[in-house]
Amino acid sequence: PKHEVLKAVAWGCTTLRKRQKVLWFAIAKGGLKNLDRCGMATSEDFYMFSEEELMRFVDFDIYLNKLFTVGPVIMEQGDKGVPIGGFISAQIAELWAIWREHHLIWGSHKGHT
């Protein structure tokens, strides 16, 4: 669910912030998602995002970025589900799964799937 994605990203930022005062995220310009990282990177090879920018982008991506193409046809995703295949969708999916697992085992969602 979309509301869980924002909670998962906020939880991830809070968890990381325990180690750092300012959070930065580096997304590889070449599209190699395995190079993406938390922290600073060379600006020539990465797009840099602050925590606030990341949260605003995730909010936009899951609530407003609903258009996609199938061949020459432009379509719109319905209100259910989370858009996939976007700029950060793989990272969001992993973070959401970690957040759900954490809360399933140790959190208030224990016993609920």
Gaussian input, Z-matrix of N, CA and C with variables (Angstrom, degrees):
# hf/3-21g

backbone

0 1
 N
 C     1     B1
 C     2     B2     1     A1
 N     3     B3     2     A2     1     D1
 C     4     B4     3     A3     2     D2
 C     5     B5     4     A4     3     D3
 N     6     B6     5     A5     4     D4
 C     7     B7     6     A6     5     D5
 C     8     B8     7     A7     6     D6
 N     9     B9     8     A8     7     D7
 C    10    B10     9     A9     8     D8
 C    11    B11    10    A10     9     D9
 N    12    B12    11    A11    10    D10
 C    13    B13    12    A12    11    D11
 C    14    B14    13    A13    12    D12
 N    15    B15    14    A14    13    D13
 C    16    B16    15    A15    14    D14
 C    17    B17    16    A16    15    D15
 N    18    B18    17    A17    16    D16
 C    19    B19    18    A18    17    D17
 C    20    B20    19    A19    18    D18
 N    21    B21    20    A20    19    D19
 C    22    B22    21    A21    20    D20
 C    23    B23    22    A22    21    D21
 N    24    B24    23    A23    22    D22
 C    25    B25    24    A24    23    D23
 C    26    B26    25    A25    24    D24
 N    27    B27    26    A26    25    D25
 C    28    B28    27    A27    26    D26
 C    29    B29    28    A28    27    D27
 N    30    B30    29    A29    28    D28
 C    31    B31    30    A30    29    D29
 C    32    B32    31    A31    30    D30
 N    33    B33    32    A32    31    D31
 C    34    B34    33    A33    32    D32
 C    35    B35    34    A34    33    D33
 N    36    B36    35    A35    34    D34
 C    37    B37    36    A36    35    D35
 C    38    B38    37    A37    36    D36
 N    39    B39    38    A38    37    D37
 C    40    B40    39    A39    38    D38
 C    41    B41    40    A40    39    D39
 N    42    B42    41    A41    40    D40
 C    43    B43    42    A42    41    D41
 C    44    B44    43    A43    42    D42
 N    45    B45    44    A44    43    D43
 C    46    B46    45    A45    44    D44
 C    47    B47    46    A46    45    D45
 N    48    B48    47    A47    46    D46
 C    49    B49    48    A48    47    D47
 C    50    B50    49    A49    48    D48
 N    51    B51    50    A50    49    D49
 C    52    B52    51    A51    50    D50
 C    53    B53    52    A52    51    D51
 N    54    B54    53    A53    52    D52
 C    55    B55    54    A54    53    D53
 C    56    B56    55    A55    54    D54
 N    57    B57    56    A56    55    D55
 C    58    B58    57    A57    56    D56
 C    59    B59    58    A58    57    D57
 N    60    B60    59    A59    58    D58
 C    61    B61    60    A60    59    D59
 C    62    B62    61    A61    60    D60
 N    63    B63    62    A62    61    D61
 C    64    B64    63    A63    62    D62
 C    65    B65    64    A64    63    D63
 N    66    B66    65    A65    64    D64
 C    67    B67    66    A66    65    D65
 C    68    B68    67    A67    66    D66
 N    69    B69    68    A68    67    D67
 C    70    B70    69    A69    68    D68
 C    71    B71    70    A70    69    D69
 N    72    B72    71    A71    70    D70
 C    73    B73    72    A72    71    D71
 C    74    B74    73    A73    72    D72
 N    75    B75    74    A74    73    D73
 C    76    B76    75    A75    74    D74
 C    77    B77    76    A76    75    D75
 N    78    B78    77    A77    76    D76
 C    79    B79    78    A78    77    D77
 C    80    B80    79    A79    78    D78
 N    81    B81    80    A80    79    D79
 C    82    B82    81    A81    80    D80
 C    83    B83    82    A82    81    D81
 N    84    B84    83    A83    82    D82
 C    85    B85    84    A84    83    D83
 C    86    B86    85    A85    84    D84
 N    87    B87    86    A86    85    D85
 C    88    B88    87    A87    86    D86
 C    89    B89    88    A88    87    D87
 N    90    B90    89    A89    88    D88
 C    91    B91    90    A90    89    D89
 C    92    B92    91    A91    90    D90
 N    93    B93    92    A92    91    D91
 C    94    B94    93    A93    92    D92
 C    95    B95    94    A94    93    D93
 N    96    B96    95    A95    94    D94
 C    97    B97    96    A96    95    D95
 C    98    B98    97    A97    96    D96
 N    99    B99    98    A98    97    D97
 C   100   B100    99    A99    98    D98
 C   101   B101   100   A100    99    D99
 N   102   B102   101   A101   100   D100
 C   103   B103   102   A102   101   D101
 C   104   B104   103   A103   102   D102
 N   105   B105   104   A104   103   D103
 C   106   B106   105   A105   104   D104
 C   107   B107   106   A106   105   D105
 N   108   B108   107   A107   106   D106
 C   109   B109   108   A108   107   D107
 C   110   B110   109   A109   108   D108
 N   111   B111   110   A110   109   D109
 C   112   B112   111   A111   110   D110
 C   113   B113   112   A112   111   D111
 N   114   B114   113   A113   112   D112
 C   115   B115   114   A114   113   D113
 C   116   B116   115   A115   114   D114
 N   117   B117   116   A116   115   D115
 C   118   B118   117   A117   116   D116
 C   119   B119   118   A118   117   D117
 N   120   B120   119   A119   118   D118
 C   121   B121   120   A120   119   D119
 C   122   B122   121   A121   120   D120
 N   123   B123   122   A122   121   D121
 C   124   B124   123   A123   122   D122
 C   125   B125   124   A124   123   D123
 N   126   B126   125   A125   124   D124
 C   127   B127   126   A126   125   D125
 C   128   B128   127   A127   126   D126
 N   129   B129   128   A128   127   D127
 C   130   B130   129   A129   128   D128
 C   131   B131   130   A130   129   D129
 N   132   B132   131   A131   130   D130
 C   133   B133   132   A132   131   D131
 C   134   B134   133   A133   132   D132
 N   135   B135   134   A134   133   D133
 C   136   B136   135   A135   134   D134
 C   137   B137   136   A136   135   D135
 N   138   B138   137   A137   136   D136
 C   139   B139   138   A138   137   D137
 C   140   B140   139   A139   138   D138
 N   141   B141   140   A140   139   D139
 C   142   B142   141   A141   140   D140
 C   143   B143   142   A142   141   D141
 N   144   B144   143   A143   142   D142
 C   145   B145   144   A144   143   D143
 C   146   B146   145   A145   144   D144
 N   147   B147   146   A146   145   D145
 C   148   B148   147   A147   146   D146
 C   149   B149   148   A148   147   D147
 N   150   B150   149   A149   148   D148
 C   151   B151   150   A150   149   D149
 C   152   B152   151   A151   150   D150
 N   153   B153   152   A152   151   D151
 C   154   B154   153   A153   152   D152
 C   155   B155   154   A154   153   D153
 N   156   B156   155   A155   154   D154
 C   157   B157   156   A156   155   D155
 C   158   B158   157   A157   156   D156
 N   159   B159   158   A158   157   D157
 C   160   B160   159   A159   158   D158
 C   161   B161   160   A160   159   D159
 N   162   B162   161   A161   160   D160
 C   163   B163   162   A162   161   D161
 C   164   B164   163   A163   162   D162
 N   165   B165   164   A164   163   D163
 C   166   B166   165   A165   164   D164
 C   167   B167   166   A166   165   D165
 N   168   B168   167   A167   166   D166
 C   169   B169   168   A168   167   D167
 C   170   B170   169   A169   168   D168
 N   171   B171   170   A170   169   D169
 C   172   B172   171   A171   170   D170
 C   173   B173   172   A172   171   D171
 N   174   B174   173   A173   172   D172
 C   175   B175   174   A174   173   D173
 C   176   B176   175   A175   174   D174
 N   177   B177   176   A176   175   D175
 C   178   B178   177   A177   176   D176
 C   179   B179   178   A178   177   D177
 N   180   B180   179   A179   178   D178
 C   181   B181   180   A180   179   D179
 C   182   B182   181   A181   180   D180
 N   183   B183   182   A182   181   D181
 C   184   B184   183   A183   182   D182
 C   185   B185   184   A184   183   D183
 N   186   B186   185   A185   184   D184
 C   187   B187   186   A186   185   D185
 C   188   B188   187   A187   186   D186
 N   189   B189   188   A188   187   D187
 C   190   B190   189   A189   188   D188
 C   191   B191   190   A190   189   D189
 N   192   B192   191   A191   190   D190
 C   193   B193   192   A192   191   D191
 C   194   B194   193   A193   192   D192
 N   195   B195   194   A194   193   D193
 C   196   B196   195   A195   194   D194
 C   197   B197   196   A196   195   D195
 N   198   B198   197   A197   196   D196
 C   199   B199   198   A198   197   D197
 C   200   B200   199   A199   198   D198
 N   201   B201   200   A200   199   D199
 C   202   B202   201   A201   200   D200
 C   203   B203   202   A202   201   D201
 N   204   B204   203   A203   202   D202
 C   205   B205   204   A204   203   D203
 C   206   B206   205   A205   204   D204
 N   207   B207   206   A206   205   D205
 C   208   B208   207   A207   206   D206
 C   209   B209   208   A208   207   D207
 N   210   B210   209   A209   208   D208
 C   211   B211   210   A210   209   D209
 C   212   B212   211   A211   210   D210
 N   213   B213   212   A212   211   D211
 C   214   B214   213   A213   212   D212
 C   215   B215   214   A214   213   D213
 N   216   B216   215   A215   214   D214
 C   217   B217   216   A216   215   D215
 C   218   B218   217   A217   216   D216
 N   219   B219   218   A218   217   D217
 C   220   B220   219   A219   218   D218
 C   221   B221   220   A220   219   D219
 N   222   B222   221   A221   220   D220
 C   223   B223   222   A222   221   D221
 C   224   B224   223   A223   222   D222
 N   225   B225   224   A224   223   D223
 C   226   B226   225   A225   224   D224
 C   227   B227   226   A226   225   D225
 N   228   B228   227   A227   226   D226
 C   229   B229   228   A228   227   D227
 C   230   B230   229   A229   228   D228
 N   231   B231   230   A230   229   D229
 C   232   B232   231   A231   230   D230
 C   233   B233   232   A232   231   D231
 N   234   B234   233   A233   232   D232
 C   235   B235   234   A234   233   D233
 C   236   B236   235   A235   234   D234
 N   237   B237   236   A236   235   D235
 C   238   B238   237   A237   236   D236
 C   239   B239   238   A238   237   D237
 N   240   B240   239   A239   238   D238
 C   241   B241   240   A240   239   D239
 C   242   B242   241   A241   240   D240
 N   243   B243   242   A242   241   D241
 C   244   B244   243   A243   242   D242
 C   245   B245   244   A244   243   D243
 N   246   B246   245   A245   244   D244
 C   247   B247   246   A246   245   D245
 C   248   B248   247   A247   246   D246
 N   249   B249   248   A248   247   D247
 C   250   B250   249   A249   248   D248
 C   251   B251   250   A250   249   D249
 N   252   B252   251   A251   250   D250
 C   253   B253   252   A252   251   D251
 C   254   B254   253   A253   252   D252
 N   255   B255   254   A254   253   D253
 C   256   B256   255   A255   254   D254
 C   257   B257   256   A256   255   D255
 N   258   B258   257   A257   256   D256
 C   259   B259   258   A258   257   D257
 C   260   B260   259   A259   258   D258
 N   261   B261   260   A260   259   D259
 C   262   B262   261   A261   260   D260
 C   263   B263   262   A262   261   D261
 N   264   B264   263   A263   262   D262
 C   265   B265   264   A264   263   D263
 C   266   B266   265   A265   264   D264
 N   267   B267   266   A266   265   D265
 C   268   B268   267   A267   266   D266
 C   269   B269   268   A268   267   D267
 N   270   B270   269   A269   268   D268
 C   271   B271   270   A270   269   D269
 C   272   B272   271   A271   270   D270
 N   273   B273   272   A272   271   D271
 C   274   B274   273   A273   272   D272
 C   275   B275   274   A274   273   D273
 N   276   B276   275   A275   274   D274
 C   277   B277   276   A276   275   D275
 C   278   B278   277   A277   276   D276
 N   279   B279   278   A278   277   D277
 C   280   B280   279   A279   278   D278
 C   281   B281   280   A280   279   D279
 N   282   B282   281   A281   280   D280
 C   283   B283   282   A282   281   D281
 C   284   B284   283   A283   282   D282
 N   285   B285   284   A284   283   D283
 C   286   B286   285   A285   284   D284
 C   287   B287   286   A286   285   D285
 N   288   B288   287   A287   286   D286
 C   289   B289   288   A288   287   D287
 C   290   B290   289   A289   288   D288
 N   291   B291   290   A290   289   D289
 C   292   B292   291   A291   290   D290
 C   293   B293   292   A292   291   D291
 N   294   B294   293   A293   292   D292
 C   295   B295   294   A294   293   D293
 C   296   B296   295   A295   294   D294
 N   297   B297   296   A296   295   D295
 C   298   B298   297   A297   296   D296
 C   299   B299   298   A298   297   D297
 N   300   B300   299   A299   298   D298
 C   301   B301   300   A300   299   D299
 C   302   B302   301   A301   300   D300
 N   303   B303   302   A302   301   D301
 C   304   B304   303   A303   302   D302
 C   305   B305   304   A304   303   D303
 N   306   B306   305   A305   304   D304
 C   307   B307   306   A306   305   D305
 C   308   B308   307   A307   306   D306
 N   309   B309   308   A308   307   D307
 C   310   B310   309   A309   308   D308
 C   311   B311   310   A310   309   D309
 N   312   B312   311   A311   310   D310
 C   313   B313   312   A312   311   D311
 C   314   B314   313   A313   312   D312
 N   315   B315   314   A314   313   D313
 C   316   B316   315   A315   314   D314
 C   317   B317   316   A316   315   D315
 N   318   B318   317   A317   316   D316
 C   319   B319   318   A318   317   D317
 C   320   B320   319   A319   318   D318
 N   321   B321   320   A320   319   D319
 C   322   B322   321   A321   320   D320
 C   323   B323   322   A322   321   D321
 N   324   B324   323   A323   322   D322
 C   325   B325   324   A324   323   D323
 C   326   B326   325   A325   324   D324
 N   327   B327   326   A326   325   D325
 C   328   B328   327   A327   326   D326
 C   329   B329   328   A328   327   D327
 N   330   B330   329   A329   328   D328
 C   331   B331   330   A330   329   D329
 C   332   B332   331   A331   330   D330
 N   333   B333   332   A332   331   D331
 C   334   B334   333   A333   332   D332
 C   335   B335   334   A334   333   D333
 N   336   B336   335   A335   334   D334
 C   337   B337   336   A336   335   D335
 C   338   B338   337   A337   336   D336

   B1=1.4607
   B2=1.5385
   B3=1.3144
   B4=1.4554
   B5=1.5204
   B6=1.3347
   B7=1.4692
   B8=1.5291
   B9=1.3119
   B10=1.4602
   B11=1.5179
   B12=1.3268
   B13=1.4633
   B14=1.5277
   B15=1.3286
   B16=1.4736
   B17=1.5244
   B18=1.3220
   B19=1.4645
   B20=1.5240
   B21=1.3217
   B22=1.4658
   B23=1.5266
   B24=1.3220
   B25=1.4653
   B26=1.5279
   B27=1.3267
   B28=1.4693
   B29=1.5298
   B30=1.3225
   B31=1.4729
   B32=1.5241
   B33=1.3264
   B34=1.4617
   B35=1.5227
   B36=1.3309
   B37=1.4712
   B38=1.5232
   B39=1.3215
   B40=1.4662
   B41=1.5224
   B42=1.3173
   B43=1.4655
   B44=1.5268
   B45=1.3151
   B46=1.4653
   B47=1.5270
   B48=1.3078
   B49=1.4624
   B50=1.5237
   B51=1.2945
   B52=1.4623
   B53=1.5220
   B54=1.3214
   B55=1.4611
   B56=1.5207
   B57=1.3349
   B58=1.4581
   B59=1.5211
   B60=1.3263
   B61=1.4620
   B62=1.5202
   B63=1.3109
   B64=1.4506
   B65=1.5239
   B66=1.3246
   B67=1.4623
   B68=1.5223
   B69=1.3038
   B70=1.4617
   B71=1.5153
   B72=1.3118
   B73=1.4575
   B74=1.5150
   B75=1.3200
   B76=1.4574
   B77=1.5199
   B78=1.3414
   B79=1.4605
   B80=1.5266
   B81=1.3269
   B82=1.4689
   B83=1.5270
   B84=1.3314
   B85=1.4647
   B86=1.5172
   B87=1.3028
   B88=1.4607
   B89=1.5127
   B90=1.3339
   B91=1.4522
   B92=1.5175
   B93=1.3300
   B94=1.4648
   B95=1.5293
   B96=1.3260
   B97=1.4629
   B98=1.5208
   B99=1.3405
   B100=1.4654
   B101=1.5309
   B102=1.3368
   B103=1.4676
   B104=1.5229
   B105=1.3282
   B106=1.4621
   B107=1.5150
   B108=1.3272
   B109=1.4667
   B110=1.5152
   B111=1.3072
   B112=1.4607
   B113=1.5146
   B114=1.3120
   B115=1.4552
   B116=1.5116
   B117=1.3148
   B118=1.4535
   B119=1.5363
   B120=1.3333
   B121=1.4621
   B122=1.5226
   B123=1.3160
   B124=1.4585
   B125=1.5277
   B126=1.3199
   B127=1.4598
   B128=1.5251
   B129=1.3251
   B130=1.4590
   B131=1.5237
   B132=1.3124
   B133=1.4603
   B134=1.5247
   B135=1.3294
   B136=1.4572
   B137=1.5272
   B138=1.3238
   B139=1.4594
   B140=1.5200
   B141=1.3191
   B142=1.4566
   B143=1.5324
   B144=1.3359
   B145=1.4561
   B146=1.5184
   B147=1.3301
   B148=1.4654
   B149=1.5295
   B150=1.3190
   B151=1.4650
   B152=1.5340
   B153=1.3220
   B154=1.4703
   B155=1.5292
   B156=1.3289
   B157=1.4620
   B158=1.5259
   B159=1.3217
   B160=1.4574
   B161=1.5208
   B162=1.3314
   B163=1.4662
   B164=1.5308
   B165=1.3299
   B166=1.4747
   B167=1.5264
   B168=1.3380
   B169=1.4659
   B170=1.5259
   B171=1.3297
   B172=1.4679
   B173=1.5274
   B174=1.3228
   B175=1.4671
   B176=1.5320
   B177=1.3279
   B178=1.4661
   B179=1.5278
   B180=1.3256
   B181=1.4650
   B182=1.5202
   B183=1.3175
   B184=1.4679
   B185=1.5276
   B186=1.3407
   B187=1.4646
   B188=1.5315
   B189=1.3239
   B190=1.4618
   B191=1.5253
   B192=1.3045
   B193=1.4582
   B194=1.5273
   B195=1.3423
   B196=1.4554
   B197=1.5220
   B198=1.3336
   B199=1.4595
   B200=1.5261
   B201=1.3150
   B202=1.4589
   B203=1.5223
   B204=1.3098
   B205=1.4609
   B206=1.5178
   B207=1.3089
   B208=1.4639
   B209=1.5235
   B210=1.3374
   B211=1.4579
   B212=1.5224
   B213=1.3302
   B214=1.4643
   B215=1.5347
   B216=1.3235
   B217=1.4669
   B218=1.5308
   B219=1.3345
   B220=1.4644
   B221=1.5181
   B222=1.3192
   B223=1.4670
   B224=1.5221
   B225=1.3369
   B226=1.4670
   B227=1.5151
   B228=1.3457
   B229=1.4602
   B230=1.5170
   B231=1.3091
   B232=1.4583
   B233=1.5205
   B234=1.3179
   B235=1.4668
   B236=1.5230
   B237=1.3217
   B238=1.4577
   B239=1.5149
   B240=1.3086
   B241=1.4518
   B242=1.5144
   B243=1.3188
   B244=1.4580
   B245=1.5225
   B246=1.3515
   B247=1.4637
   B248=1.5342
   B249=1.3180
   B250=1.4635
   B251=1.5222
   B252=1.3227
   B253=1.4522
   B254=1.5102
   B255=1.3092
   B256=1.4565
   B257=1.5187
   B258=1.3216
   B259=1.4609
   B260=1.5290
   B261=1.3333
   B262=1.4715
   B263=1.5290
   B264=1.3136
   B265=1.4636
   B266=1.5313
   B267=1.3339
   B268=1.4670
   B269=1.5248
   B270=1.3309
   B271=1.4649
   B272=1.5349
   B273=1.3152
   B274=1.4643
   B275=1.5219
   B276=1.3186
   B277=1.4625
   B278=1.5319
   B279=1.3241
   B280=1.4610
   B281=1.5231
   B282=1.3279
   B283=1.4687
   B284=1.5228
   B285=1.3298
   B286=1.4665
   B287=1.5296
   B288=1.3447
   B289=1.4635
   B290=1.5309
   B291=1.3340
   B292=1.4719
   B293=1.5202
   B294=1.3248
   B295=1.4729
   B296=1.5271
   B297=1.3485
   B298=1.4688
   B299=1.5325
   B300=1.3144
   B301=1.4594
   B302=1.5236
   B303=1.3221
   B304=1.4668
   B305=1.5301
   B306=1.3163
   B307=1.4597
   B308=1.5239
   B309=1.3051
   B310=1.4572
   B311=1.5232
   B312=1.3233
   B313=1.4592
   B314=1.5300
   B315=1.3549
   B316=1.4616
   B317=1.5220
   B318=1.3145
   B319=1.4555
   B320=1.5180
   B321=1.3163
   B322=1.4593
   B323=1.5277
   B324=1.3355
   B325=1.4581
   B326=1.5306
   B327=1.3175
   B328=1.4613
   B329=1.5341
   B330=1.2969
   B331=1.4511
   B332=1.5125
   B333=1.3459
   B334=1.4669
   B335=1.5214
   B336=1.3241
   B337=1.4621
   B338=1.5021
   A1=111.53
   A2=115.14
   A3=120.90
   A4=113.03
   A5=117.43
   A6=119.10
   A7=111.55
   A8=117.53
   A9=120.40
   A10=112.03
   A11=117.39
   A12=120.68
   A13=109.94
   A14=117.15
   A15=120.23
   A16=111.01
   A17=117.48
   A18=120.84
   A19=110.66
   A20=116.62
   A21=121.20
   A22=110.85
   A23=117.47
   A24=120.70
   A25=110.10
   A26=117.71
   A27=120.94
   A28=110.29
   A29=117.41
   A30=121.83
   A31=110.17
   A32=117.10
   A33=120.93
   A34=111.86
   A35=116.33
   A36=120.30
   A37=111.00
   A38=117.15
   A39=121.17
   A40=110.48
   A41=116.75
   A42=121.50
   A43=110.72
   A44=116.92
   A45=120.71
   A46=112.38
   A47=117.10
   A48=121.29
   A49=112.02
   A50=118.80
   A51=121.43
   A52=110.69
   A53=115.85
   A54=120.71
   A55=113.00
   A56=117.89
   A57=121.36
   A58=110.07
   A59=116.04
   A60=119.82
   A61=111.26
   A62=117.14
   A63=122.46
   A64=108.52
   A65=115.94
   A66=120.00
   A67=110.77
   A68=115.58
   A69=122.85
   A70=107.49
   A71=115.17
   A72=121.66
   A73=108.18
   A74=117.02
   A75=122.98
   A76=109.17
   A77=115.77
   A78=122.12
   A79=107.44
   A80=117.19
   A81=121.87
   A82=110.93
   A83=116.15
   A84=121.58
   A85=112.43
   A86=118.45
   A87=121.60
   A88=114.54
   A89=117.61
   A90=121.13
   A91=114.47
   A92=117.76
   A93=120.18
   A94=108.74
   A95=116.29
   A96=121.14
   A97=113.01
   A98=118.02
   A99=120.07
   A100=111.46
   A101=118.97
   A102=122.04
   A103=112.35
   A104=117.97
   A105=121.36
   A106=109.56
   A107=116.70
   A108=119.38
   A109=111.92
   A110=114.71
   A111=122.02
   A112=106.94
   A113=116.78
   A114=120.86
   A115=111.25
   A116=115.69
   A117=121.92
   A118=110.28
   A119=114.67
   A120=122.12
   A121=107.34
   A122=116.94
   A123=119.31
   A124=109.24
   A125=116.34
   A126=119.94
   A127=112.62
   A128=118.24
   A129=120.51
   A130=112.53
   A131=117.92
   A132=121.66
   A133=113.90
   A134=117.39
   A135=121.30
   A136=111.36
   A137=114.94
   A138=121.13
   A139=106.23
   A140=117.95
   A141=121.78
   A142=109.94
   A143=116.43
   A144=122.37
   A145=110.04
   A146=115.87
   A147=120.33
   A148=107.95
   A149=116.15
   A150=120.60
   A151=110.74
   A152=116.68
   A153=120.63
   A154=111.33
   A155=116.41
   A156=120.34
   A157=111.30
   A158=116.11
   A159=120.48
   A160=110.77
   A161=117.56
   A162=121.16
   A163=110.92
   A164=117.28
   A165=120.24
   A166=110.85
   A167=116.92
   A168=120.28
   A169=111.04
   A170=117.62
   A171=120.50
   A172=109.68
   A173=117.01
   A174=121.26
   A175=110.22
   A176=116.76
   A177=120.96
   A178=110.87
   A179=116.27
   A180=120.96
   A181=112.32
   A182=118.31
   A183=118.89
   A184=113.43
   A185=118.43
   A186=119.65
   A187=114.02
   A188=118.75
   A189=119.98
   A190=114.67
   A191=118.24
   A192=122.27
   A193=109.64
   A194=117.34
   A195=121.57
   A196=114.10
   A197=118.18
   A198=120.36
   A199=110.84
   A200=116.58
   A201=121.95
   A202=108.37
   A203=116.20
   A204=119.73
   A205=110.89
   A206=114.62
   A207=123.12
   A208=104.22
   A209=114.99
   A210=119.07
   A211=109.06
   A212=117.66
   A213=119.83
   A214=113.69
   A215=117.63
   A216=121.69
   A217=110.50
   A218=116.82
   A219=122.62
   A220=107.47
   A221=116.06
   A222=121.42
   A223=109.50
   A224=115.60
   A225=121.04
   A226=108.91
   A227=114.96
   A228=120.18
   A229=108.50
   A230=116.46
   A231=121.12
   A232=111.68
   A233=116.18
   A234=120.93
   A235=113.08
   A236=117.83
   A237=120.24
   A238=110.05
   A239=115.86
   A240=121.09
   A241=112.24
   A242=114.56
   A243=122.76
   A244=107.38
   A245=117.81
   A246=119.42
   A247=111.38
   A248=116.67
   A249=120.88
   A250=109.54
   A251=115.07
   A252=120.27
   A253=114.19
   A254=117.15
   A255=121.00
   A256=112.72
   A257=113.76
   A258=123.47
   A259=113.00
   A260=117.73
   A261=120.77
   A262=112.76
   A263=117.95
   A264=119.87
   A265=113.45
   A266=118.02
   A267=119.55
   A268=111.00
   A269=116.09
   A270=120.11
   A271=110.55
   A272=116.65
   A273=120.21
   A274=110.55
   A275=117.45
   A276=120.81
   A277=111.02
   A278=116.46
   A279=119.96
   A280=111.51
   A281=116.74
   A282=120.77
   A283=111.18
   A284=117.30
   A285=120.59
   A286=110.60
   A287=116.99
   A288=120.37
   A289=111.29
   A290=116.84
   A291=120.79
   A292=110.18
   A293=117.09
   A294=122.37
   A295=110.58
   A296=116.71
   A297=120.46
   A298=110.89
   A299=116.38
   A300=120.02
   A301=110.45
   A302=117.15
   A303=121.41
   A304=110.47
   A305=116.95
   A306=119.99
   A307=112.59
   A308=117.53
   A309=120.23
   A310=110.45
   A311=116.65
   A312=120.88
   A313=112.27
   A314=117.29
   A315=120.39
   A316=115.36
   A317=117.56
   A318=119.25
   A319=114.54
   A320=113.46
   A321=121.48
   A322=112.35
   A323=118.12
   A324=121.69
   A325=111.19
   A326=118.39
   A327=122.06
   A328=110.51
   A329=114.63
   A330=119.93
   A331=114.63
   A332=117.64
   A333=121.57
   A334=108.94
   A335=116.12
   A336=120.12
   A337=110.13
   D1=144.45
   D2=-175.53
   D3=-58.21
   D4=-42.06
   D5=-178.61
   D6=-64.08
   D7=-28.78
   D8=177.32
   D9=-71.85
   D10=-30.80
   D11=-179.94
   D12=-62.92
   D13=-46.93
   D14=178.98
   D15=-63.09
   D16=-39.90
   D17=177.29
   D18=-63.15
   D19=-40.49
   D20=-179.59
   D21=-64.99
   D22=-42.80
   D23=179.54
   D24=-66.73
   D25=-42.36
   D26=177.68
   D27=-62.42
   D28=-42.20
   D29=177.65
   D30=-61.46
   D31=-44.18
   D32=178.68
   D33=-60.88
   D34=-42.18
   D35=178.14
   D36=-64.68
   D37=-42.69
   D38=178.54
   D39=-61.95
   D40=-42.37
   D41=179.14
   D42=-62.83
   D43=-43.74
   D44=179.32
   D45=-70.50
   D46=-34.51
   D47=-177.24
   D48=-63.23
   D49=-21.48
   D50=177.51
   D51=-60.92
   D52=-24.72
   D53=-178.29
   D54=-98.77
   D55=-20.45
   D56=-174.32
   D57=-136.56
   D58=153.62
   D59=176.37
   D60=-82.10
   D61=-41.46
   D62=-178.91
   D63=-120.84
   D64=129.55
   D65=-179.67
   D66=-97.79
   D67=131.63
   D68=173.51
   D69=-127.78
   D70=148.29
   D71=179.18
   D72=-127.50
   D73=133.98
   D74=-179.26
   D75=-112.70
   D76=122.18
   D77=179.00
   D78=-112.04
   D79=124.05
   D80=-176.33
   D81=-63.63
   D82=131.52
   D83=-179.99
   D84=-67.24
   D85=-29.66
   D86=-177.87
   D87=-75.99
   D88=-5.38
   D89=178.85
   D90=87.77
   D91=4.36
   D92=177.51
   D93=-81.57
   D94=98.10
   D95=-173.43
   D96=-64.32
   D97=-21.87
   D98=178.58
   D99=-72.06
   D100=-11.38
   D101=176.22
   D102=-91.55
   D103=-11.65
   D104=179.41
   D105=-62.73
   D106=146.72
   D107=-175.98
   D108=-155.52
   D109=163.81
   D110=169.97
   D111=-89.41
   D112=134.22
   D113=-179.28
   D114=111.57
   D115=177.05
   D116=-177.64
   D117=-77.68
   D118=153.47
   D119=175.14
   D120=-147.36
   D121=171.20
   D122=-179.96
   D123=-62.93
   D124=131.53
   D125=-175.87
   D126=-67.68
   D127=-19.50
   D128=179.65
   D129=-70.97
   D130=-31.31
   D131=-174.64
   D132=-105.48
   D133=-8.67
   D134=-173.48
   D135=-136.83
   D136=150.21
   D137=166.10
   D138=-88.32
   D139=132.32
   D140=-178.80
   D141=-105.03
   D142=134.78
   D143=179.52
   D144=-131.67
   D145=137.63
   D146=172.52
   D147=-80.54
   D148=170.09
   D149=178.10
   D150=-59.73
   D151=-43.35
   D152=-179.77
   D153=-63.19
   D154=-43.50
   D155=178.04
   D156=-63.04
   D157=-40.47
   D158=178.69
   D159=-61.85
   D160=-46.89
   D161=-179.05
   D162=-62.48
   D163=-41.55
   D164=178.45
   D165=-64.93
   D166=-40.74
   D167=179.79
   D168=-66.26
   D169=-43.38
   D170=179.67
   D171=-61.84
   D172=-43.14
   D173=177.84
   D174=-58.37
   D175=-48.06
   D176=177.41
   D177=-60.85
   D178=-46.90
   D179=-173.94
   D180=-62.14
   D181=-39.86
   D182=-175.48
   D183=-89.21
   D184=-22.88
   D185=-177.88
   D186=-104.00
   D187=-30.79
   D188=-173.40
   D189=-116.45
   D190=-24.48
   D191=-175.73
   D192=-86.64
   D193=73.91
   D194=-171.72
   D195=-110.24
   D196=1.07
   D197=-178.55
   D198=-87.94
   D199=142.85
   D200=175.26
   D201=-150.66
   D202=164.69
   D203=-178.97
   D204=-115.44
   D205=146.36
   D206=171.15
   D207=-127.57
   D208=100.21
   D209=-172.70
   D210=63.16
   D211=-128.48
   D212=-179.47
   D213=-87.40
   D214=0.34
   D215=-174.53
   D216=-96.83
   D217=130.49
   D218=174.82
   D219=-93.51
   D220=126.32
   D221=-178.56
   D222=-122.44
   D223=165.62
   D224=178.07
   D225=-126.13
   D226=132.74
   D227=177.30
   D228=-72.83
   D229=146.32
   D230=177.39
   D231=-70.61
   D232=-175.96
   D233=-177.37
   D234=-75.78
   D235=-20.27
   D236=179.61
   D237=-86.53
   D238=149.65
   D239=176.95
   D240=86.11
   D241=173.37
   D242=-179.03
   D243=-119.22
   D244=133.43
   D245=178.37
   D246=-56.88
   D247=141.02
   D248=178.80
   D249=-123.49
   D250=160.20
   D251=177.77
   D252=86.60
   D253=5.53
   D254=-178.79
   D255=-84.15
   D256=-173.15
   D257=-175.20
   D258=-55.24
   D259=-40.45
   D260=-177.18
   D261=-126.88
   D262=19.23
   D263=-174.62
   D264=-64.46
   D265=-35.52
   D266=179.03
   D267=-65.15
   D268=-42.51
   D269=-179.87
   D270=-67.25
   D271=-39.86
   D272=178.97
   D273=-64.76
   D274=-41.03
   D275=179.30
   D276=-61.47
   D277=-42.92
   D278=178.52
   D279=-64.97
   D280=-44.59
   D281=-179.90
   D282=-64.45
   D283=-41.18
   D284=178.09
   D285=-61.86
   D286=-42.43
   D287=179.84
   D288=-64.44
   D289=-40.93
   D290=177.41
   D291=-63.50
   D292=-44.06
   D293=179.81
   D294=-61.37
   D295=-45.63
   D296=179.48
   D297=-62.97
   D298=-43.42
   D299=179.75
   D300=-63.53
   D301=-43.74
   D302=178.85
   D303=-58.89
   D304=-47.43
   D305=-178.43
   D306=-73.73
   D307=-28.31
   D308=176.87
   D309=-67.67
   D310=-40.54
   D311=-176.65
   D312=-84.74
   D313=-45.91
   D314=-172.43
   D315=-115.38
   D316=-12.87
   D317=-170.50
   D318=-100.44
   D319=-166.47
   D320=-177.17
   D321=-72.49
   D322=-13.65
   D323=179.11
   D324=-90.24
   D325=13.61
   D326=-175.45
   D327=-55.69
   D328=127.31
   D329=179.24
   D330=89.49
   D331=-5.54
   D332=-179.66
   D333=-112.10
   D334=140.60
   D335=176.90
   D336=-119.07

